[in-house]
């Protein structure tokens, strides 16, 4: 099992505490260069909200938002 950095843990916890179920299901991955946010949400608003929710937890690291918007 790979170890998780403190930054990754903080970002993950931020999403897990969200009152919005779609945000709690998103995936956070960390590379040497960036933090990657992926998964799917039902609206562009939630895609942006997820990004804004995670930004304070990752500090100055680059965030790549790979969330897909899948409307039902």
C-alpha positions as CSV (number, residue, x, y, z in Angstrom):
1,X,0.0,0.0,0.0
2,X,1.4,3.4,-1.0
3,X,1.9,6.0,1.6
4,X,-0.2,9.2,1.5
5,X,1.3,12.6,2.0
6,X,-0.1,15.0,4.5
7,X,-1.2,17.3,1.6
8,X,-3.1,14.4,-0.1
9,X,-4.7,13.5,3.2
10,X,-5.8,17.1,3.9
11,X,-7.3,17.4,0.4
12,X,-9.1,14.1,0.7
13,X,-10.5,15.0,4.1
14,X,-11.7,18.3,2.8
15,X,-13.8,16.5,0.1
16,X,-15.0,13.8,2.5
17,X,-16.4,16.5,4.9
18,X,-18.4,18.1,2.1
19,X,-22.2,18.1,2.5
20,X,-22.5,17.3,-1.2
21,X,-22.4,13.5,-1.9
22,X,-20.9,14.0,-5.4
23,X,-17.9,15.7,-4.0
24,X,-17.2,13.0,-1.4
25,X,-16.9,10.4,-4.3
26,X,-14.1,12.3,-6.1
27,X,-10.6,10.9,-6.3
28,X,-7.4,12.8,-5.4
29,X,-4.1,11.7,-6.7
30,X,-0.7,13.3,-6.2
31,X,2.3,13.4,-8.4
32,X,5.7,15.1,-8.0
33,X,4.4,18.1,-9.9
34,X,0.7,18.4,-9.2
35,X,-2.5,17.2,-7.5
36,X,-5.0,15.6,-9.8
37,X,-8.8,15.7,-9.0
38,X,-10.9,13.2,-10.9
39,X,-14.2,11.5,-11.0
40,X,-17.6,12.7,-12.2
41,X,-20.2,15.2,-11.1
42,X,-23.6,16.2,-12.6
43,X,-22.9,19.9,-13.3
44,X,-20.1,22.3,-14.2
45,X,-21.0,24.2,-11.0
46,X,-20.0,21.1,-8.9
47,X,-16.8,20.7,-10.9
48,X,-15.8,24.2,-10.1
49,X,-17.0,23.9,-6.4
50,X,-14.8,20.7,-6.0
51,X,-11.8,22.6,-7.3
52,X,-12.4,25.6,-5.0
53,X,-12.9,23.3,-2.1
54,X,-9.6,21.5,-2.5
55,X,-7.4,24.5,-3.4
56,X,-6.9,25.8,0.2
57,X,-5.8,22.3,1.3
58,X,-3.1,22.0,-1.3
59,X,-1.5,25.4,-0.9
60,X,0.8,26.4,-3.7
61,X,0.7,23.0,-5.5
62,X,-0.7,23.0,-9.1
63,X,-4.2,21.5,-9.3
64,X,-5.3,19.6,-12.4
65,X,-9.1,19.3,-12.6
66,X,-9.9,16.1,-14.6
67,X,-13.5,15.9,-13.3
68,X,-16.0,14.9,-15.9
69,X,-19.5,16.4,-16.0
70,X,-22.0,13.7,-16.6
71,X,-25.6,14.9,-16.8
72,X,-28.2,12.3,-16.2
